[in-house]
Amino acid sequence: MRTLNRVLLTVVSLVLLALGGSVLAVGLGAPAPSWWIHDSRHDVLLSEAERTRWRAEGWWWPVVIAVLAVLLLLALWRLVAVLRRRRLAEVLVDTGDGEGAVVRGRAVEDAFAQEAEHIDGVRRARVRLTGRRTAPGARVRLLLEPHVDPGTALEHLTDGALAHARGSAGLTELPTEVRLTEAKHEAERVN
């Protein structure tokens, strides 16, 4: 998905850059390209008749404003989605020889979650790494069976899976936010 996003963004950017650059070049007096829709720098993109064609209609301006508002909201949403990194892509692991290694963040998350799911009474574990690759943090969500004591489950997580994740990455600390949720007891039909 990331590759597709980058390819689409690159193609759209190149098309917009070519169109914008050609408008600017023709406006500054450069000869118009062969594919250009106008002949010279004195031609306008929209004639007065084209610009005022729908102006008298009552629906025109609300539709124009609504479309521009939707485009602006979509652009802002996309910008926020791109800037907000949901997951830590990689973690820098201290190998002890002064070099270090880079480990995929998903691999660390999966190993952490699998070990957390082996804790007695944990039905499901979800782990997400946050922060920077040299100073990661973790967000852990545990779905606990109804009979499990949350304090005991948290202690097992801290002493087991969290300690192993911190040790295997060579980190002195791994700040972790843990959310515990109790699974709903489902009634079973007895025959």
N, CA and C atoms as an extended XYZ file, in Angstrom:
573
Properties=species:S:1:pos:R:3:atomname:S:1:resname:S:1:resid:I:1 pbc="F F F"
N         0.826       -1.190        0.000 N   MET     1
C         0.000        0.000        0.000 CA  MET     1
C         0.873        1.258        0.000 C   MET     1
N         1.971        1.202        0.747 N   ARG     2
C         2.855        2.363        0.813 CA  ARG     2
C         3.447        2.678       -0.553 C   ARG     2
N         3.836        1.626       -1.301 N   THR     3
C         4.406        1.830       -2.629 CA  THR     3
C         3.375        2.425       -3.581 C   THR     3
N         2.148        1.906       -3.520 N   LEU     4
C         1.083        2.440       -4.365 CA  LEU     4
C         0.834        3.912       -4.056 C   LEU     4
N         0.810        4.276       -2.777 N   ASN     5
C         0.629        5.677       -2.397 CA  ASN     5
C         1.739        6.550       -2.968 C   ASN     5
N         2.957        6.077       -2.876 N   ARG     6
C         4.081        6.878       -3.364 CA  ARG     6
C         4.049        7.027       -4.881 C   ARG     6
N         3.690        5.948       -5.575 N   VAL     7
C         3.619        6.018       -7.042 CA  VAL     7
C         2.519        6.983       -7.463 C   VAL     7
N         1.340        6.854       -6.882 N   LEU     8
C         0.234        7.755       -7.226 CA  LEU     8
C         0.568        9.201       -6.896 C   LEU     8
N         1.161        9.433       -5.746 N   LEU     9
C         1.539       10.784       -5.358 CA  LEU     9
C         2.579       11.350       -6.317 C   LEU     9
N         3.524       10.534       -6.747 N   THR    10
C         4.543       10.983       -7.688 CA  THR    10
C         3.932       11.324       -9.042 C   THR    10
N         3.040       10.474       -9.534 N   VAL    11
C         2.414       10.725      -10.841 CA  VAL    11
C         1.578       12.001      -10.801 C   VAL    11
N         0.748       12.143       -9.765 N   VAL    12
C        -0.083       13.350       -9.642 CA  VAL    12
C         0.795       14.591       -9.513 C   VAL    12
N         1.866       14.485       -8.740 N   SER    13
C         2.768       15.628       -8.568 CA  SER    13
C         3.432       16.019       -9.883 C   SER    13
N         3.868       15.038      -10.655 N   LEU    14
C         4.516       15.349      -11.933 CA  LEU    14
C         3.541       15.973      -12.923 C   LEU    14
N         2.308       15.492      -12.955 N   VAL    15
C         1.304       16.076      -13.856 CA  VAL    15
C         1.009       17.520      -13.456 C   VAL    15
N         0.800       17.729      -12.167 N   LEU    16
C         0.522       19.100      -11.704 CA  LEU    16
C         1.719       20.023      -11.923 C   LEU    16
N         2.912       19.504      -11.722 N   LEU    17
C         4.116       20.306      -11.953 CA  LEU    17
C         4.258       20.661      -13.429 C   LEU    17
N         3.988       19.714      -14.323 N   ALA    18
C         4.075       19.991      -15.765 CA  ALA    18
C         3.038       21.024      -16.182 C   ALA    18
N         1.814       20.875      -15.715 N   LEU    19
C         0.773       21.845      -16.069 CA  LEU    19
C         1.063       23.223      -15.490 C   LEU    19
N         1.392       23.263      -14.216 N   GLY    20
C         1.693       24.550      -13.581 CA  GLY    20
C         2.916       25.213      -14.171 C   GLY    20
N         3.955       24.423      -14.433 N   GLY    21
C         5.158       24.979      -15.035 CA  GLY    21
C         4.918       25.499      -16.438 C   GLY    21
N         4.099       24.786      -17.202 N   SER    22
C         3.823       25.265      -18.561 CA  SER    22
C         2.964       26.525      -18.539 C   SER    22
N         2.018       26.621      -17.621 N   VAL    23
C         1.225       27.855      -17.496 CA  VAL    23
C         2.133       29.024      -17.150 C   VAL    23
N         3.037       28.806      -16.194 N   LEU    24
C         3.964       29.862      -15.801 CA  LEU    24
C         4.900       30.240      -16.943 C   LEU    24
N         5.442       29.243      -17.637 N   ALA    25
C         6.370       29.521      -18.734 CA  ALA    25
C         5.690       30.283      -19.859 C   ALA    25
N         4.488       29.863      -20.240 N   VAL    26
C         3.767       30.558      -21.313 CA  VAL    26
C         3.392       31.967      -20.858 C   VAL    26
N         3.007       32.104      -19.614 N   GLY    27
C         2.684       33.431      -19.088 CA  GLY    27
C         3.862       34.371      -19.067 C   GLY    27
N         5.058       33.838      -18.919 N   LEU    28
C         6.268       34.664      -18.901 CA  LEU    28
C         6.850       34.886      -20.300 C   LEU    28
N         6.203       34.327      -21.319 N   GLY    29
C         6.630       34.603      -22.688 CA  GLY    29
C         7.305       33.470      -23.405 C   GLY    29
N         7.450       32.334      -22.810 N   ALA    30
C         8.062       31.186      -23.496 CA  ALA    30
C         7.108       30.685      -24.581 C   ALA    30
N         7.645       30.079      -25.603 N   PRO    31
C         6.749       29.536      -26.635 CA  PRO    31
C         5.888       28.419      -26.049 C   PRO    31
N         4.641       28.378      -26.478 N   ALA    32
C         3.712       27.375      -25.966 CA  ALA    32
C         4.089       25.999      -26.490 C   ALA    32
N         3.994       24.955      -25.637 N   PRO    33
C         4.271       23.597      -26.107 CA  PRO    33
C         3.253       23.183      -27.178 C   PRO    33
N         3.583       22.165      -27.923 N   SER    34
C         2.705       21.738      -29.010 CA  SER    34
C         1.369       21.221      -28.489 C   SER    34
N         1.345       20.688      -27.289 N   TRP    35
C         0.116       20.138      -26.737 CA  TRP    35
C        -0.697       21.183      -25.975 C   TRP    35
N        -0.210       22.402      -25.909 N   TRP    36
C        -0.860       23.453      -25.121 CA  TRP    36
C        -2.173       23.869      -25.770 C   TRP    36
N        -3.186       24.180      -24.970 N   ILE    37
C        -4.524       24.479      -25.495 CA  ILE    37
C        -4.666       25.908      -26.004 C   ILE    37
N        -3.688       26.764      -25.754 N   HIS    38
C        -3.750       28.151      -26.222 CA  HIS    38
C        -2.526       28.460      -27.084 C   HIS    38
N        -2.624       29.559      -27.802 N   ASP    39
C        -1.579       29.872      -28.772 CA  ASP    39
C        -0.471       30.777      -28.251 C   ASP    39
N        -0.810       31.723      -27.393 N   SER    40
C         0.217       32.671      -26.956 CA  SER    40
C        -0.006       33.059      -25.512 C   SER    40
N         0.888       33.911      -25.023 N   ARG    41
C         0.789       34.328      -23.632 CA  ARG    41
C        -0.389       35.257      -23.400 C   ARG    41
N        -0.966       35.808      -24.431 N   HIS    42
C        -2.096       36.714      -24.272 CA  HIS    42
C        -3.437       35.987      -24.274 C   HIS    42
N        -3.424       34.701      -24.580 N   ASP    43
C        -4.650       33.913      -24.475 CA  ASP    43
C        -4.961       33.672      -23.004 C   ASP    43
N        -6.221       33.623      -22.670 N   VAL    44
C        -6.623       33.352      -21.296 CA  VAL    44
C        -7.090       31.906      -21.190 C   VAL    44
N        -6.978       31.365      -19.991 N   LEU    45
C        -7.402       29.986      -19.786 CA  LEU    45
C        -8.915       29.857      -19.908 C   LEU    45
N        -9.637       30.810      -19.348 N   LEU    46
C       -11.100       30.824      -19.434 CA  LEU    46
C       -11.539       32.170      -19.986 C   LEU    46
N       -12.306       32.146      -21.053 N   SER    47
C       -12.816       33.402      -21.605 CA  SER    47
C       -13.876       33.968      -20.676 C   SER    47
N       -14.239       35.223      -20.903 N   GLU    48
C       -15.255       35.837      -20.049 CA  GLU    48
C       -16.585       35.105      -20.163 C   GLU    48
N       -16.916       34.637      -21.336 N   ALA    49
C       -18.171       33.881      -21.513 CA  ALA    49
C       -18.128       32.574      -20.715 C   ALA    49
N       -16.978       31.901      -20.713 N   GLU    50
C       -16.851       30.660      -19.944 CA  GLU    50
C       -16.906       30.917      -18.446 C   GLU    50
N       -16.305       32.035      -17.997 N   ARG    51
C       -16.291       32.356      -16.572 CA  ARG    51
C       -17.654       32.773      -16.045 C   ARG    51
N       -18.452       33.451      -16.865 N   THR    52
C       -19.727       33.994      -16.381 CA  THR    52
C       -20.929       33.167      -16.816 C   THR    52
N       -20.687       32.048      -17.443 N   ARG    53
C       -21.771       31.236      -17.995 CA  ARG    53
C       -22.803       30.837      -16.943 C   ARG    53
N       -22.378       30.380      -15.794 N   TRP    54
C       -23.293       29.882      -14.770 CA  TRP    54
C       -23.514       30.877      -13.640 C   TRP    54
N       -22.959       32.035      -13.693 N   ARG    55
C       -22.996       32.984      -12.582 CA  ARG    55
C       -24.426       33.365      -12.187 C   ARG    55
N       -25.339       33.465      -13.139 N   ALA    56
C       -26.710       33.878      -12.841 CA  ALA    56
C       -27.524       32.757      -12.199 C   ALA    56
N       -27.062       31.531      -12.300 N   GLU    57
C       -27.796       30.404      -11.714 CA  GLU    57
C       -27.635       30.423      -10.195 C   GLU    57
N       -28.726       30.150       -9.497 N   GLY    58
C       -28.698       30.201       -8.031 CA  GLY    58
C       -27.903       29.080       -7.386 C   GLY    58
N       -27.740       27.974       -8.054 N   TRP    59
C       -27.048       26.828       -7.481 CA  TRP    59
C       -25.536       26.873       -7.687 C   TRP    59
N       -25.070       27.731       -8.585 N   TRP    60
C       -23.669       27.700       -9.003 CA  TRP    60
C       -22.685       27.926       -7.857 C   TRP    60
N       -22.805       29.058       -7.158 N   TRP    61
C       -21.817       29.387       -6.126 CA  TRP    61
C       -21.857       28.431       -4.935 C   TRP    61
N       -23.035       28.008       -4.463 N   PRO    62
C       -23.003       27.004       -3.385 CA  PRO    62
C       -22.313       25.697       -3.793 C   PRO    62
N       -22.518       25.273       -5.040 N   VAL    63
C       -21.856       24.050       -5.505 CA  VAL    63
C       -20.350       24.256       -5.598 C   VAL    63
N       -19.917       25.383       -6.120 N   VAL    64
C       -18.480       25.664       -6.222 CA  VAL    64
C       -17.842       25.694       -4.831 C   VAL    64
N       -18.478       26.375       -3.901 N   ILE    65
C       -17.934       26.469       -2.538 CA  ILE    65
C       -17.919       25.097       -1.873 C   ILE    65
N       -18.977       24.301       -2.055 N   ALA    66
C       -19.031       22.967       -1.452 CA  ALA    66
C       -17.942       22.057       -2.016 C   ALA    66
N       -17.748       22.086       -3.315 N   VAL    67
C       -16.714       21.244       -3.934 CA  VAL    67
C       -15.325       21.658       -3.450 C   VAL    67
N       -15.076       22.951       -3.403 N   LEU    68
C       -13.767       23.418       -2.924 CA  LEU    68
C       -13.563       23.064       -1.448 C   LEU    68
N       -14.621       23.171       -0.648 N   ALA    69
C       -14.510       22.811        0.771 CA  ALA    69
C       -14.214       21.322        0.939 C   ALA    69
N       -14.874       20.478        0.154 N   VAL    70
C       -14.612       19.039        0.227 CA  VAL    70
C       -13.187       18.733       -0.212 C   VAL    70
N       -12.728       19.366       -1.279 N   LEU    71
C       -11.347       19.157       -1.733 CA  LEU    71
C       -10.338       19.604       -0.670 C   LEU    71
N       -10.613       20.731       -0.031 N   LEU    72
C        -9.725       21.204        1.030 CA  LEU    72
C        -9.704       20.231        2.201 C   LEU    72
N       -10.865       19.738        2.616 N   LEU    73
C       -10.917       18.783        3.727 CA  LEU    73
C       -10.204       17.478        3.380 C   LEU    73
N       -10.378       16.995        2.156 N   LEU    74
C        -9.672       15.783        1.739 CA  LEU    74
C        -8.155       15.996        1.723 C   LEU    74
N        -7.722       17.152        1.253 N   ALA    75
C        -6.287       17.451        1.232 CA  ALA    75
C        -5.725       17.543        2.649 C   ALA    75
N        -6.452       18.186        3.548 N   LEU    76
C        -5.990       18.278        4.936 CA  LEU    76
C        -5.979       16.911        5.605 C   LEU    76
N        -7.007       16.106        5.336 N   TRP    77
C        -7.056       14.761        5.904 CA  TRP    77
C        -5.868       13.936        5.432 C   TRP    77
N        -5.552       14.030        4.167 N   ARG    78
C        -4.426       13.286        3.614 CA  ARG    78
C        -3.101       13.773        4.200 C   ARG    78
N        -2.981       15.095        4.362 N   LEU    79
C        -1.763       15.647        4.950 CA  LEU    79
C        -1.568       15.152        6.377 C   LEU    79
N        -2.628       15.164        7.164 N   VAL    80
C        -2.542       14.679        8.549 CA  VAL    80
C        -2.202       13.191        8.563 C   VAL    80
N        -2.811       12.415        7.663 N   ALA    81
C        -2.534       10.979        7.603 CA  ALA    81
C        -1.082       10.700        7.233 C   ALA    81
N        -0.523       11.501        6.356 N   VAL    82
C         0.867       11.305        5.948 CA  VAL    82
C         1.818       11.722        7.070 C   VAL    82
N         1.519       12.835        7.725 N   LEU    83
C         2.425       13.340        8.748 CA  LEU    83
C         2.381       12.526       10.046 C   LEU    83
N         1.232       11.955       10.338 N   ARG    84
C         1.100       11.190       11.575 CA  ARG    84
C         1.571        9.772       11.318 C   ARG    84
N         2.633        9.414       11.973 N   ARG    85
C         3.161        8.062       11.814 CA  ARG    85
C         2.492        7.183       12.850 C   ARG    85
N         1.812        6.183       12.378 N   ARG    86
C         1.067        5.318       13.276 CA  ARG    86
C         1.970        4.318       13.981 C   ARG    86
N         2.941        3.850       13.304 N   ARG    87
C         3.806        2.815       13.850 CA  ARG    87
C         5.273        3.203       13.653 C   ARG    87
N         6.069        2.664       14.515 N   LEU    88
C         7.508        2.837       14.392 CA  LEU    88
C         8.000        1.828       13.355 C   LEU    88
N         8.610        2.305       12.303 N   ALA    89
C         9.000        1.434       11.185 CA  ALA    89
C        10.166        0.524       11.543 C   ALA    89
N        11.085        1.008       12.348 N   GLU    90
C        12.258        0.200       12.682 CA  GLU    90
C        12.799        0.606       14.052 C   GLU    90
N        13.525       -0.322       14.660 N   VAL    91
C        14.133       -0.105       15.968 CA  VAL    91
C        15.626       -0.350       15.828 C   VAL    91
N        16.421        0.552       16.380 N   LEU    92
C        17.867        0.396       16.367 CA  LEU    92
C        18.267       -0.452       17.569 C   LEU    92
N        18.840       -1.625       17.298 N   VAL    93
C        19.200       -2.588       18.341 CA  VAL    93
C        20.695       -2.497       18.606 C   VAL    93
N        21.049       -2.410       19.883 N   ASP    94
C        22.454       -2.386       20.275 CA  ASP    94
C        22.972       -3.814       20.274 C   ASP    94
N        23.903       -4.133       19.365 N   THR    95
C        24.435       -5.489       19.254 CA  THR    95
C        25.622       -5.737       20.182 C   THR    95
N        26.085       -4.703       20.863 N   GLY    96
C        27.177       -4.866       21.808 CA  GLY    96
C        28.551       -4.719       21.201 C   GLY    96
N        28.671       -4.673       19.884 N   ASP    97
C        29.976       -4.546       19.249 CA  ASP    97
C        30.246       -3.130       18.746 C   ASP    97
N        29.399       -2.187       19.161 N   GLY    98
C        29.568       -0.802       18.762 CA  GLY    98
C        28.925       -0.457       17.438 C   GLY    98
N        28.418       -1.437       16.733 N   GLU    99
C        27.815       -1.207       15.420 CA  GLU    99
C        26.316       -0.957       15.531 C   GLU    99
N        25.587       -1.940       15.969 N   GLY   100
C        24.134       -1.836       16.026 CA  GLY   100
C        23.492       -2.461       14.804 C   GLY   100
N        22.211       -2.741       14.924 N   ALA   101
C        21.454       -3.332       13.824 CA  ALA   101
C        20.069       -2.713       13.817 C   ALA   101
N        19.428       -2.784       12.674 N   VAL   102
C        18.080       -2.250       12.535 CA  VAL   102
C        17.123       -3.427       12.392 C   VAL   102
N        16.081       -3.419       13.229 N   VAL   103
C        15.069       -4.468       13.205 CA  VAL   103
C        13.739       -3.835       12.842 C   VAL   103
N        12.976       -4.506       11.991 N   ARG   104
C        11.659       -3.997       11.616 CA  ARG   104
C        10.776       -3.873       12.851 C   ARG   104
N        10.067       -2.762       12.934 N   GLY   105
C         9.183       -2.522       14.068 CA  GLY   105
C         8.081       -3.559       14.172 C   GLY   105
N         7.530       -3.983       13.029 N   ARG   106
C         6.463       -5.004       13.039 CA  ARG   106
C         6.960       -6.319       13.620 C   ARG   106
N         8.208       -6.668       13.350 N   ALA   107
C         8.749       -7.916       13.884 CA  ALA   107
C         8.826       -7.850       15.410 C   ALA   107
N         9.260       -6.714       15.933 N   VAL   108
C         9.328       -6.546       17.382 CA  VAL   108
C         7.920       -6.583       17.970 C   VAL   108
N         6.973       -5.901       17.328 N   GLU   109
C         5.585       -5.887       17.804 CA  GLU   109
C         4.999       -7.298       17.820 C   GLU   109
N         5.220       -8.046       16.748 N   ASP   110
C         4.668       -9.399       16.663 CA  ASP   110
C         5.251      -10.319       17.726 C   ASP   110
N         6.566      -10.254       17.922 N   ALA   111
C         7.200      -11.101       18.934 CA  ALA   111
C         6.712      -10.740       20.331 C   ALA   111
N         6.598       -9.457       20.609 N   PHE   112
C         6.114       -8.971       21.902 CA  PHE   112
C         4.676       -9.456       22.120 C   PHE   112
N         3.827       -9.301       21.106 N   ALA   113
C         2.419       -9.691       21.230 CA  ALA   113
C         2.271      -11.198       21.399 C   ALA   113
N         3.044      -11.988       20.647 N   GLN   114
C         2.947      -13.441       20.773 CA  GLN   114
C         3.349      -13.906       22.159 C   GLN   114
N         4.385      -13.309       22.713 N   GLU   115
C         4.785      -13.703       24.058 CA  GLU   115
C         3.750      -13.253       25.085 C   GLU   115
N         3.160      -12.094       24.868 N   ALA   116
C         2.122      -11.619       25.799 CA  ALA   116
C         0.886      -12.507       25.749 C   ALA   116
N         0.571      -13.062       24.583 N   GLU   117
C        -0.590      -13.944       24.470 CA  GLU   117
C        -0.379      -15.285       25.162 C   GLU   117
N         0.860      -15.621       25.472 N   HIS   118
C         1.134      -16.867       26.195 CA  HIS   118
C         0.952      -16.713       27.702 C   HIS   118
N         0.700      -15.518       28.165 N   ILE   119
C         0.432      -15.296       29.590 CA  ILE   119
C        -0.918      -15.922       29.908 C   ILE   119
N        -0.986      -16.621       31.020 N   ASP   120
C        -2.215      -17.301       31.420 CA  ASP   120
C        -3.361      -16.295       31.561 C   ASP   120
N        -4.436      -16.534       30.842 N   GLY   121
C        -5.619      -15.692       30.933 CA  GLY   121
C        -5.685      -14.557       29.941 C   GLY   121
N        -4.668      -14.406       29.103 N   VAL   122
C        -4.693      -13.364       28.073 CA  VAL   122
C        -5.256      -13.987       26.800 C   VAL   122
N        -6.384      -13.480       26.354 N   ARG   123
C        -7.022      -14.013       25.150 CA  ARG   123
C        -6.372      -13.438       23.892 C   ARG   123
N        -6.077      -12.138       23.925 N   ARG   124
C        -5.485      -11.492       22.752 CA  ARG   124
C        -4.612      -10.330       23.214 C   ARG   124
N        -3.509      -10.107       22.493 N   ALA   125
C        -2.596       -8.997       22.791 CA  ALA   125
C        -2.310       -8.235       21.508 C   ALA   125
N        -2.313       -6.932       21.596 N   ARG   126
C        -1.961       -6.054       20.474 CA  ARG   126
C        -0.866       -5.111       20.966 C   ARG   126
N         0.185       -4.982       20.164 N   VAL   127
C         1.322       -4.134       20.531 CA  VAL   127
C         1.587       -3.170       19.388 C   VAL   127
N         1.837       -1.922       19.735 N   ARG   128
C         2.207       -0.907       18.744 CA  ARG   128
C         3.397       -0.131       19.301 C   ARG   128
N         4.460       -0.065       18.514 N   LEU   129
C         5.636        0.705       18.914 CA  LEU   129
C         5.455        2.159       18.509 C   LEU   129
N         5.890        3.045       19.371 N   THR   130
C         5.815        4.485       19.120 CA  THR   130
C         7.178        5.097       19.392 C   THR   130
N         7.285        6.383       19.199 N   GLY   131
C         8.528        7.083       19.521 CA  GLY   131
C         9.507        7.098       18.366 C   GLY   131
N        10.794        7.138       18.730 N   ARG   132
C        11.866        7.159       17.735 CA  ARG   132
C        12.570        5.811       17.714 C   ARG   132
N        13.294        5.566       16.641 N   ARG   133
C        13.948        4.265       16.522 CA  ARG   133
C        15.044        4.057       17.561 C   ARG   133
N        15.602        5.138       18.103 N   THR   134
C        16.625        5.004       19.142 CA  THR   134
C        16.025        5.030       20.545 C   THR   134
N        14.781        5.474       20.668 N   ALA   135
C        14.110        5.535       21.972 CA  ALA   135
C        12.637        5.158       21.800 C   ALA   135
N        12.371        3.871       21.533 N   PRO   136
C        10.981        3.473       21.284 CA  PRO   136
C        10.171        3.385       22.573 C   PRO   136
N         8.879        3.455       22.394 N   GLY   137
C         7.919        3.205       23.457 CA  GLY   137
C         6.937        2.179       22.931 C   GLY   137
N         6.053        1.705       23.788 N   ALA   138
C         5.099        0.690       23.348 CA  ALA   138
C         3.724        0.989       23.926 C   ALA   138
N         2.710        0.644       23.136 N   ARG   139
C         1.325        0.662       23.598 CA  ARG   139
C         0.820       -0.765       23.483 C   ARG   139
N         0.380       -1.308       24.608 N   VAL   140
C        -0.050       -2.703       24.651 CA  VAL   140
C        -1.511       -2.748       25.065 C   VAL   140
N        -2.283       -3.552       24.343 N   ARG   141
C        -3.693       -3.782       24.699 CA  ARG   141
C        -3.859       -5.268       24.931 C   ARG   141
N        -4.330       -5.601       26.125 N   LEU   142
C        -4.549       -6.998       26.472 CA  LEU   142
C        -6.035       -7.241       26.675 C   LEU   142
N        -6.545       -8.287       26.081 N   LEU   143
C        -7.911       -8.733       26.299 CA  LEU   143
C        -7.826       -9.915       27.246 C   LEU   143
N        -8.343       -9.716       28.459 N   LEU   144
C        -8.203      -10.717       29.518 CA  LEU   144
C        -9.463      -11.554       29.648 C   LEU   144
N        -9.259      -12.810       30.007 N   GLU   145
C       -10.386      -13.690       30.326 CA  GLU   145
C       -11.074      -13.161       31.595 C   GLU   145
N       -12.364      -13.437       31.763 N   PRO   146
C       -13.098      -12.879       32.911 CA  PRO   146
C       -12.552      -13.285       34.280 C   PRO   146
N       -11.908      -14.433       34.384 N   HIS   147
C       -11.440      -14.923       35.679 CA  HIS   147
C       -10.060      -14.396       36.080 C   HIS   147
N        -9.388      -13.652       35.219 N   VAL   148
C        -7.995      -13.240       35.458 CA  VAL   148
C        -7.931      -11.966       36.293 C   VAL   148
N        -7.000      -11.967       37.243 N   ASP   149
C        -6.734      -10.775       38.040 CA  ASP   149
C        -5.873       -9.825       37.207 C   ASP   149
N        -6.344       -8.587       36.957 N   PRO   150
C        -5.572       -7.656       36.117 CA  PRO   150
C        -4.172       -7.366       36.658 C   PRO   150
N        -4.034       -7.278       37.976 N   GLY   151
C        -2.729       -7.006       38.559 CA  GLY   151
C        -1.737       -8.119       38.293 C   GLY   151
N        -2.200       -9.345       38.368 N   THR   152
C        -1.337      -10.498       38.100 CA  THR   152
C        -0.939      -10.532       36.618 C   THR   152
N        -1.901      -10.277       35.741 N   ALA   153
C        -1.604      -10.263       34.303 CA  ALA   153
C        -0.598       -9.162       33.982 C   ALA   153
N        -0.757       -7.991       34.601 N   LEU   154
C         0.173       -6.886       34.366 CA  LEU   154
C         1.568       -7.225       34.890 C   LEU   154
N         1.630       -7.896       36.032 N   GLU   155
C         2.920       -8.301       36.591 CA  GLU   155
C         3.618       -9.309       35.682 C   GLU   155
N         2.861      -10.287       35.162 N   HIS   156
C         3.440      -11.272       34.244 CA  HIS   156
C         3.910      -10.611       32.949 C   HIS   156
N         3.154       -9.635       32.471 N   LEU   157
C         3.558       -8.911       31.259 CA  LEU   157
C         4.858       -8.143       31.505 C   LEU   157
N         4.929       -7.450       32.635 N   THR   158
C         6.112       -6.639       32.955 CA  THR   158
C         7.351       -7.515       33.147 C   THR   158
N         7.199       -8.595       33.895 N   ASP   159
C         8.353       -9.459       34.190 CA  ASP   159
C         8.727      -10.365       33.028 C   ASP   159
N         7.773      -10.648       32.140 N   GLY   160
C         8.034      -11.580       31.051 CA  GLY   160
C         8.242      -10.895       29.715 C   GLY   160
N         7.145      -10.659       29.009 N   ALA   161
C         7.223      -10.172       27.630 CA  ALA   161
C         7.906       -8.813       27.525 C   ALA   161
N         7.580       -7.889       28.419 N   LEU   162
C         8.180       -6.556       28.359 CA  LEU   162
C         9.677       -6.609       28.651 C   LEU   162
N        10.060       -7.385       29.658 N   ALA   163
C        11.491       -7.517       29.987 CA  ALA   163
C        12.255       -8.160       28.836 C   ALA   163
N        11.656       -9.159       28.186 N   HIS   164
C        12.329       -9.811       27.060 CA  HIS   164
C        12.448       -8.864       25.868 C   HIS   164
N        11.406       -8.098       25.595 N   ALA   165
C        11.459       -7.141       24.478 CA  ALA   165
C        12.525       -6.084       24.733 C   ALA   165
N        12.578       -5.585       25.962 N   ARG   166
C        13.570       -4.567       26.299 CA  ARG   166
C        14.980       -5.139       26.222 C   ARG   166
N        15.175       -6.358       26.741 N   GLY   167
C        16.494       -6.983       26.729 CA  GLY   167
C        16.958       -7.350       25.331 C   GLY   167
N        16.043       -7.876       24.510 N   SER   168
C        16.453       -8.294       23.165 CA  SER   168
C        16.781       -7.113       22.271 C   SER   168
N        16.196       -5.953       22.558 N   ALA   169
C        16.513       -4.757       21.775 CA  ALA   169
C        17.689       -3.985       22.370 C   ALA   169
N        18.199       -4.440       23.504 N   GLY   170
C        19.329       -3.764       24.132 CA  GLY   170
C        18.972       -2.397       24.685 C   GLY   170
N        17.720       -2.244       25.126 N   LEU   171
C        17.258       -0.957       25.639 CA  LEU   171
C        17.325       -0.936       27.162 C   LEU   171
N        17.724        0.188       27.710 N   THR   172
C        17.716        0.316       29.166 CA  THR   172
C        16.301        0.542       29.686 C   THR   172
N        15.471        1.147       28.847 N   GLU   173
C        14.070        1.348       29.233 CA  GLU   173
C        13.190        1.286       27.993 C   GLU   173
N        11.965        0.871       28.203 N   LEU   174
C        10.968        0.808       27.138 CA  LEU   174
C         9.643        1.278       27.753 C   LEU   174
N         9.406        2.607       27.722 N   PRO   175
C         8.170        3.123       28.313 CA  PRO   175
C         6.964        2.468       27.635 C   PRO   175
N         6.056        1.952       28.453 N   THR   176
C         4.938        1.177       27.923 CA  THR   176
C         3.639        1.619       28.566 C   THR   176
N         2.645        1.823       27.726 N   GLU   177
C         1.286        2.107       28.176 CA  GLU   177
C         0.480        0.834       27.954 C   GLU   177
N        -0.133        0.312       29.011 N   VAL   178
C        -0.877       -0.936       28.920 CA  VAL   178
C        -2.343       -0.659       29.176 C   VAL   178
N        -3.188       -1.158       28.283 N   ARG   179
C        -4.639       -1.063       28.468 CA  ARG   179
C        -5.183       -2.475       28.619 C   ARG   179
N        -5.869       -2.686       29.713 N   LEU   180
C        -6.432       -3.990       29.987 CA  LEU   180
C        -7.936       -3.945       29.772 C   LEU   180
N        -8.445       -4.924       29.046 N   THR   181
C        -9.870       -5.015       28.787 CA  THR   181
C       -10.311       -6.427       29.138 C   THR   181
N       -11.441       -6.527       29.804 N   GLU   182
C       -11.957       -7.840       30.164 CA  GLU   182
C       -12.863       -8.349       29.064 C   GLU   182
N       -12.651       -9.587       28.677 N   ALA   183
C       -13.487      -10.203       27.655 CA  ALA   183
C       -14.872      -10.448       28.230 C   ALA   183
N       -15.881      -10.258       27.427 N   LYS   184
C       -17.257      -10.518       27.854 CA  LYS   184
C       -17.466      -12.021       27.940 C   LYS   184
N       -18.088      -12.439       28.996 N   HIS   185
C       -18.375      -13.856       29.152 CA  HIS   185
C       -19.539      -14.205       28.241 C   HIS   185
N       -19.332      -15.181       27.372 N   GLU   186
C       -20.372      -15.594       26.452 CA  GLU   186
C       -21.094      -16.793       27.029 C   GLU   186
N       -22.407      -16.715       27.060 N   ALA   187
C       -23.212      -17.806       27.579 CA  ALA   187
C       -23.139      -18.990       26.627 C   ALA   187
N       -23.059      -20.173       27.196 N   GLU   188
C       -23.024      -21.385       26.403 CA  GLU   188
C       -24.291      -22.176       26.643 C   GLU   188
N       -24.810      -22.758       25.603 N   ARG   189
C       -26.035      -23.562       25.708 CA  ARG   189
C       -25.634      -24.981       26.124 C   ARG   189
N       -26.303      -25.461       27.140 N   VAL   190
C       -26.038      -26.806       27.629 CA  VAL   190
C       -27.228      -27.661       27.247 C   VAL   190
N       -26.966      -28.789       26.649 N   ASN   191
C       -28.061      -29.697       26.260 CA  ASN   191
C       -28.239      -30.780       27.275 C   ASN   191
